[in-house]
Amino acid sequence: MVFFPVMVGIVTGLIALNTEFPEVHPQEIILGDGDASISWPVVNGSFSGVSRINEILNYKYVTGETLEETGENYREYGRGIIGSYFVVNHTDTEFLDLTITVETLGAYPDAMVFNYCFNLDTGEEVVPEDMFMENKIQDLVQMCNTELQNRISSEIQTEYTFEEENLNQLGIRRGGIVFHYDFGFPHSTVALEPDGELFFYWSDLNGFLLPDARR
């Protein structure tokens, strides 16, 4: 049974392409009468990890509900997930880094942000153990925490600390690596939230990176 009145831009198959770089195409789903839509990433390419990446990016796996459930909920209540979009932050022959933003509506508008950094060979998400020397992890955490504290205004009373677990939220950029730190401010004060994107150039990180990860 088809639940959506309109479906636009569906990617025609996941056919492997003879290219060194992955290609990310939007799967577009119109919700309701066309005033809201889902734009979801589908990855194509000749690299070995493409199937696994698309498994991880499966809509239900990410959001916890099917596209049909999203559509039904939107048409009946006008709430819940009301749209989504994605941005490809970086891609090369080794990595694919992208961010999905899922817009929601409850008592007030909100959004869920999902950051992904994939290894193209395995299709798995990149973890700190793939990139950094074990004996340098604590030094790296300290460097990140110093940068984090520099961004926190003295007017903010809550204490925030960059911990080792925050290294898992890493992303690849052309010039270096970014760590995503979520301050978790409530919607009413999100405009006051400090910048949680901690970027370091490759040259800043060479002392922490595994030999194969250095650039």
Secondary structure, 3 states (H helix, E strand, C coil): CCCCCEEECCCCCCCCCCCCCCEEEEEEEEECCCCEEEEEEEEECCCCCHHHHHHHCCHHHHHCCCHHHHHHHHHHHCCEEEEEEEEEEEECCCEEEEEEEEEEECCCEEEEEEEEEEECCCCCECCHHHHECHHHHHHHHHHHHHHHHHHCCCCCCCCCCCCHHHHHCEEECCCEEEEECCCCCCHHHHHHCCCCEEEEEHHHHCCCECHHHCC
